[in-house]
Amino acid sequence: MARTAGDARDLVLECVDTLLAVVEEKNWSLRQHCERVANGVAQFCSRFQLMPAKEIDNLYYAALLHDFGLIFGPPELLEAAEETADRGALRQHPLLAEKLLSSMGALSRALPFIRHHHEHWDGSGVPDGRKGEEIPLGARLIALFDCFDGLTSPPFPRQGLAPQAALERIIELSGKRFDGSLVDSFAQYIESAPGTPEEYIRGRKTESVNLKEVFARILQKFAAGRIALPVMPQIVQELERIIARPNPTADDLAAAIEKEPVIALRLVSIANSPAYRGMKDIRSVRQAIPRLGLKETMNLVVAIAHKSLYETASPHYRSLMEKLWGHALATAWAAKGIARLLNLPDPDVLFLLGLTHDIGKTFLLRAFSEEEAVKTVDLKLVLTAVQEAHLGVSQLLLKRWGFDEPFLRAVSLHEKNDFDAAVSREALVVNLANFLTRTIGYSLLEGEALNPEEIGSARLLGIGPEPCRRLGEETRTLLKELSPFL
């Protein structure tokens, strides 16, 4: 059977998506960078009619994979600015990507764009020192969008520039690093289309599945009680009863935890992790609890027990659920860190707020993953639908679990950035924690993270930009130490 152009395009996209999954496994923010560059450069080309549609497709594939070689180079190159990167390593990554991709015939027309995207108009670039129109047009275009995105959304921990400041930097390099004939149109495009560029090829594809209908069906099942709702793990309920006693002891907690061998084993591992390690190895739950403390033990057991809510049998959704789990953990520990910074009375309640604030997303994604019709649909489309409805579902689930109105109210405000005078401190803390995850690479939401100065909850809590950045770094470090054990 003859292949249509759409079939061929879908096949190439499947191959590219497989390669991007490798990039994502190494560095999630690098995949986001590549997708922003690809969508921006393709939309720009289409708008100004710089090349035929077929060639724009090849440029789009090249931009998606322009940094593919980075994941096989020195780890420090992933977070280095071009100006501070080792020139030898920088020279190699376009060549390495070209070599690795050269066996894929469908990408042959994209390879020159990848090889030459670090060439400079004046001949000072790498790997071949080409100059002027010797550099393929696609490579010149990728260079513009690559630089702009690197300036506005750099890898952690550098602070990105505002779009206008980044644009001024590029204009300064017109005729030196960049093709001056492209820079004027580029400036016009950036000034007229601020924010994250829309999807290019995926945005043109017509989905055979009506997501709104699937989503409505899931919500109807949910409202009618035909979907089994997640329940608060029994071990959590038992530990809450123990903690509520007048004088709970480590032995009481240990006896309850030891009934759950998997949780007990993980707790012992955490007690020996870099985050909590002491002078000697911990070999039992009874030894672990004094080192961790009663309340921290409770927090960790709650986190371990909640991990099961993020499991799915669908490979298509597994990576997304793992990222959502990482976001929940990051928000929980960031909320606890904020509470300690402000000397709030019960940081452990704020830990639980952070852990459960997106529970509606977890439920909806699991429900989507079980719908045969959407198992192969672009996850970004599903995530957009989930994002729009998760707050209401979170409220219903947390109410079912017995949380009170102040807790529910705090969860409902975690994505706002403007508040009325009656807002609770708990709501402000979980809101700030949620926003901080975007600065450290633990958020599902793409796009530019807010500067600490722009976060309303930070301002109302009296936490300045530097403490915000420090909290983010401390949370990031803690997550790196704990993630292998949770």
C-alpha positions in Angstrom: 0.0 0.0 0.0 1.4 3.4 -0.9 2.3 5.7 1.9 0.8 9.2 2.0 2.8 12.3 2.9 1.1 12.3 6.3 2.0 8.7 7.0 5.6 9.4 6.1 5.7 12.4 8.4 4.1 10.5 11.2 6.7 7.7 10.8 9.6 10.2 11.0 8.0 11.9 14.0 7.8 8.5 15.8 11.5 8.0 15.1 12.3 11.5 16.4 10.2 11.0 19.4 12.1 7.9 20.3 15.4 9.8 20.1 13.9 12.6 22.1 13.0 10.1 24.8 16.7 9.3 25.1 17.4 13.0 25.5 14.6 13.3 28.1 16.0 10.4 30.1 19.4 12.2 30.3 18.1 15.8 30.8 14.4 16.7 30.8 15.0 20.4 30.4 17.2 19.8 27.3 14.2 18.1 25.6 12.0 21.1 26.5 14.7 23.4 25.1 14.8 21.4 21.8 11.1 21.5 21.4 10.8 25.2 22.0 13.6 25.9 19.5 11.9 23.5 16.9 8.5 25.0 17.3 9.8 28.5 17.2 12.0 28.1 14.1 9.3 26.2 12.2 6.5 28.7 13.0 8.9 31.6 12.1 9.8 30.0 8.7 6.2 29.3 7.9 5.1 32.9 8.8 7.8 34.5 6.7 7.7 31.9 3.9 11.5 31.3 4.1 11.4 27.8 2.6 8.9 25.3 1.2 6.7 23.3 3.7 8.6 20.1 3.1 11.9 21.8 3.9 10.4 23.3 7.0 9.6 19.8 8.2 13.2 18.9 7.8 14.3 22.0 9.7 11.8 21.1 12.4 13.3 17.6 12.8 16.8 19.1 12.8 15.9 21.6 15.5 14.3 18.8 17.7 17.6 16.9 17.5 20.1 19.8 17.2 21.5 19.1 20.7 21.3 15.3 20.5 25.1 15.0 20.7 25.2 16.9 24.0 23.9 13.9 25.9 26.9 11.9 24.9 29.4 14.6 25.8 30.8 15.8 29.2 27.9 16.2 31.7 29.0 19.8 32.5 28.3 20.8 28.9 24.6 20.4 29.5 24.5 23.3 31.9 27.3 25.4 30.5 26.7 28.7 28.6 28.3 28.7 25.2 30.6 31.4 26.2 32.0 29.4 29.1 31.8 25.9 27.5 35.0 24.0 26.6 35.4 24.8 22.9 36.7 21.3 22.0 33.6 19.7 23.6 31.3 22.3 22.0 32.8 21.6 18.6 32.2 17.9 18.9 28.5 17.7 19.8 27.1 18.7 16.4 29.5 16.3 14.7 28.6 13.5 17.1 24.9 14.1 16.5 25.4 14.0 12.7 27.4 10.7 13.0 24.8 9.1 15.3 21.9 10.1 13.1 23.6 9.5 9.7 22.2 6.0 9.4 18.6 7.3 9.4 17.8 8.1 5.7 14.6 10.0 6.7 16.8 12.6 8.5 19.4 13.0 5.8 18.2 16.5 4.7 18.2 17.6 8.4 21.8 16.7 9.1 23.5 19.8 7.6 21.3 22.0 9.8 22.4 20.0 12.8 26.1 20.0 11.9 26.4 23.7 11.3 24.0 25.3 13.9 27.0 26.6 15.9 28.7 28.3 12.9 28.9 32.1 13.0 28.1 34.6 10.2 31.6 36.0 10.5 33.3 32.6 10.3 34.3 32.4 14.0 32.0 29.4 14.8 32.4 25.6 14.9 32.9 23.0 13.7 34.0 24.1 10.2 34.5 27.8 10.5 32.0 28.5 7.7 30.8 32.0 7.2 28.0 34.0 5.5 25.8 32.0 3.1 28.2 29.1 3.2 26.2 28.2 6.3 22.9 26.5 5.4 19.9 28.7 6.0 18.3 26.1 8.4 21.4 26.2 10.5 21.4 30.0 10.6 17.8 29.9 11.8 18.4 27.3 14.5 21.3 29.4 15.7 19.0 32.3 16.3 16.3 30.4 18.2 18.9 28.3 20.1 20.6 31.4 21.4 17.4 33.2 22.3 16.0 30.2 24.2 19.4 29.7 26.0 19.3 33.4 27.1 15.6 33.4 28.3 15.4 29.8 29.7 18.9 28.8 30.6 19.6 25.5 32.5 19.4 25.9 36.3 20.8 27.7 38.3 21.4 30.8 36.0 18.7 33.4 35.9 17.2 33.9 32.4 16.9 37.3 30.7 13.6 39.0 29.9 12.7 38.4 26.2 13.4 42.1 25.3 16.9 42.0 26.9 17.7 38.7 25.1 16.5 40.2 21.8 18.8 43.2 22.3 21.7 40.9 22.9 21.0 39.1 19.6 20.6 42.4 17.7 24.1 43.4 19.0 25.5 40.2 17.4 23.8 40.8 14.0 26.3 40.5 11.2 28.8 38.9 13.6 27.3 35.8 15.0 24.0 35.9 13.1 22.8 36.6 9.6 21.7 40.3 9.7 19.1 39.7 7.0 17.3 37.4 9.4 17.6 39.3 12.6 15.1 42.1 11.7 12.4 39.5 10.9 13.3 37.5 14.0 12.9 40.6 16.2 9.5 41.3 14.6 8.4 37.7 15.3 9.6 37.7 18.9 7.9 41.0 19.7 4.6 39.9 18.1 4.5 36.4 19.5 5.7 36.4 23.1 5.7 33.2 25.2 6.1 29.6 24.3 5.6 28.9 20.6 2.7 26.7 19.5 3.2 23.2 18.4 4.2 23.0 14.7 3.7 19.6 13.1 1.8 18.0 16.0 -0.4 21.1 16.0 -1.2 20.4 12.3 -2.1 16.7 12.9 -5.8 15.9 13.1 -6.4 13.5 16.0 -8.7 10.6 15.3 -9.7 10.7 19.0 -12.1 13.3 20.3 -10.4 14.1 23.7 -13.3 16.2 24.9 -15.6 13.2 24.6 -13.2 10.9 26.3 -12.7 13.4 29.1 -16.4 13.9 29.5 -16.9 10.2 29.8 -14.2 9.9 32.5 -15.8 12.7 34.5 -19.3 11.1 34.1 -17.9 7.8 35.4 -16.2 9.7 38.3 -19.4 11.6 39.2 -21.5 8.4 39.1 -19.0 6.4 41.2 -18.2 4.0 38.4 -14.4 4.6 38.7 -12.7 3.1 41.7 -11.3 6.1 43.6 -7.9 5.9 45.2 -8.0 5.6 49.0 -5.6 6.9 51.6 -3.2 4.0 52.2 -4.1 2.0 55.3 -0.6 2.3 56.8 -1.0 6.1 56.7 -4.3 6.0 58.5 -2.8 3.7 61.2 0.2 6.0 61.7 -2.0 9.0 62.0 -3.9 7.3 64.8 -0.6 6.5 66.6 0.8 10.0 66.2 -2.5 11.4 67.6 -2.0 9.5 70.9 -0.8 11.5 73.9 2.7 9.9 74.0 3.4 8.0 70.8 6.7 6.0 70.9 9.1 4.8 68.2 8.2 1.2 69.1 4.5 2.0 68.4 5.4 3.4 64.9 7.9 0.6 64.2 5.3 -2.1 65.0 2.9 -0.6 62.5 5.5 0.0 59.8 6.9 -3.5 60.0 3.6 -4.9 58.9 4.4 -3.4 55.4 7.7 -5.0 54.4 8.2 -2.9 51.3 7.7 0.4 53.2 9.9 -0.9 56.0 12.8 -1.7 53.6 12.6 1.7 51.9 12.5 3.5 55.2 15.7 1.8 56.3 17.3 2.6 53.0 16.3 6.3 53.4 17.8 6.4 56.9 21.1 5.3 55.3 20.8 7.8 52.4 23.1 10.9 52.0 20.2 13.0 53.3 20.1 11.3 56.7 23.2 9.2 57.0 24.8 9.0 60.5 27.9 7.4 62.0 26.7 3.8 61.6 24.5 1.9 59.3 20.8 1.4 60.1 19.6 -2.1 59.9 16.0 -2.0 61.1 12.9 0.2 61.3 13.4 0.5 65.1 16.9 1.9 64.5 15.7 4.2 61.7 13.0 6.0 63.6 15.2 7.7 66.3 17.5 9.0 63.5 14.6 10.3 61.4 12.3 11.5 64.3 8.7 10.5 64.7 7.2 13.2 62.5 9.8 12.9 59.7 9.2 9.1 59.8 5.5 9.8 59.3 6.3 12.1 56.4 8.5 9.6 54.7 6.0 6.7 55.1 3.2 8.9 53.7 5.5 9.7 50.7 6.4 6.0 50.1 2.8 4.9 50.5 1.6 7.5 48.0 4.0 6.3 45.3 1.7 3.5 44.4 -0.9 6.1 43.3 1.5 7.1 40.5 1.9 3.7 39.0 0.4 2.8 35.6 0.6 -0.2 33.3 0.7 2.0 30.3 4.3 2.6 29.0 2.9 5.7 27.1 2.0 7.4 30.4 4.7 6.0 32.7 7.2 8.7 32.1 4.7 11.4 32.7 3.5 9.8 35.9 7.0 9.6 37.2 7.5 13.3 36.5 4.3 14.1 38.3 5.6 12.1 41.3 8.8 14.0 41.2 6.8 17.3 41.2 4.7 16.2 44.2 7.8 15.3 46.2 9.6 18.5 45.3 6.5 20.6 46.2 6.2 18.7 49.6 9.8 19.3 50.6 9.8 22.9 49.3 6.7 23.6 51.4 8.3 22.1 54.5 11.5 24.1 53.9 9.4 27.3 53.6 7.6 26.5 56.8 10.9 26.0 58.7 12.3 29.2 57.2 9.2 31.1 58.6 9.1 29.1 61.8 5.5 28.0 61.2 4.0 25.8 63.8 3.4 22.6 61.8 5.7 22.1 58.8 4.5 18.4 58.5 1.0 19.5 57.5 2.5 21.7 54.8 4.6 18.7 53.7 1.3 16.8 53.2 -0.3 19.7 51.4 2.6 19.8 49.0 2.5 16.0 48.4 -1.3 15.9 47.7 -1.8 19.3 45.9 -2.0 17.7 42.4 -3.7 14.5 43.4 -6.5 15.3 40.9 -3.9 15.2 38.0 -2.7 11.8 39.2 -6.3 10.4 39.2 -7.2 11.8 35.8 -3.9 10.7 34.1 -4.4 7.1 35.5 -8.0 7.2 34.1 -6.8 8.4 30.7 -4.1 5.7 30.7 -6.8 3.1 31.0 -8.8 4.4 28.0 -7.7 2.3 24.9 -8.7 5.2 22.6 -6.2 7.6 23.9 -3.2 5.4 24.7 -1.3 6.7 21.7 -2.6 10.3 21.6 0.0 13.1 22.1 0.5 13.4 25.8 0.6 17.2 25.6 -3.0 17.3 24.4 -4.0 15.0 27.3 -2.0 17.0 29.8 -3.8 20.2 28.6 -7.2 18.6 29.3 -6.1 17.4 32.7 -4.6 20.8 33.6 -8.0 22.4 33.0 -10.0 20.1 35.3 -7.6 18.8 38.0 -8.4 21.3 40.7 -12.0 20.2 41.1 -11.1 16.6 41.1 -8.4 17.2 43.7 -11.0 18.9 45.9 -13.4 15.9 45.7 -10.7 13.3 46.4 -9.2 15.2 49.4 -12.7 15.7 50.8 -13.3 12.0 50.4 -10.1 11.4 52.3 -11.4 13.5 55.2 -9.3 16.7 54.9 -10.9 19.9 56.3 -11.9 23.0 54.4 -8.7 25.1 55.2 -6.7 22.2 53.7 -8.9 22.1 50.6 -8.8 25.8 50.2 -5.0 25.9 50.3 -4.8 23.2 47.6 -7.3 25.1 45.4 -5.0 28.2 45.3 -1.7 26.5 44.4 -1.6 27.9 40.8 -2.8 31.5 41.4 -0.5 34.4 41.5 -2.8 37.1 43.0 -4.6 36.7 46.3 -7.2 38.5 48.4 -6.4 39.7 51.9 -8.0 36.7 53.6 -5.7 34.1 52.1 -4.1 31.6 54.6 -0.4 31.2 55.2 -0.8 27.5 54.3 -2.2 28.5 50.9 0.7 30.9 50.3 3.3 28.3 51.3 2.0 25.5 49.0 1.6 28.1 46.2 5.2 29.3 46.5 6.5 25.7 46.8 4.6 24.8 43.6 6.1 27.8 41.7 9.6 27.0 43.0 9.5 23.5 41.4 9.5 25.3 38.0 12.9 26.8 38.8 14.6 23.5 39.6 13.2 21.3 36.8 10.5 19.4 38.7 7.4 20.9 37.1 5.2 19.4 34.4 4.4 22.8 33.0 6.6 24.0 30.2 7.4 27.7 29.6 9.4 30.3 31.4 9.5 30.1 35.2 8.5 33.2 37.1 11.3 35.2 38.7 11.1 35.1 42.5 10.3 38.8 42.4 7.2 38.0 40.4 5.7 35.4 42.7 2.9 36.9 44.7 3.0 34.4 47.5 6.7 35.0 48.1 6.0 38.7 48.4 3.2 38.2 50.8 5.2 35.8 52.9 8.1 38.2 53.1 10.6 35.9 51.4 13.0 37.7 49.1 14.5 36.4 45.8 17.7 35.1 47.3 16.0 32.9 50.0 13.7 31.6 47.3 16.6 30.6 45.1 18.3 29.0 48.1 15.1 27.1 49.0 14.9 25.9 45.4 18.5 24.7 45.4 18.1 22.9 48.8 15.0 21.2 47.6 16.7 20.1 44.3 19.7 18.7 46.3 17.4 16.8 48.7 15.4 15.3 45.8 18.6 14.1 44.1 19.6 12.4 47.4 16.2 10.8 48.1 14.7 10.0 44.7 16.6 6.6 44.3 15.0 5.4 47.6 11.4 6.6 47.2 
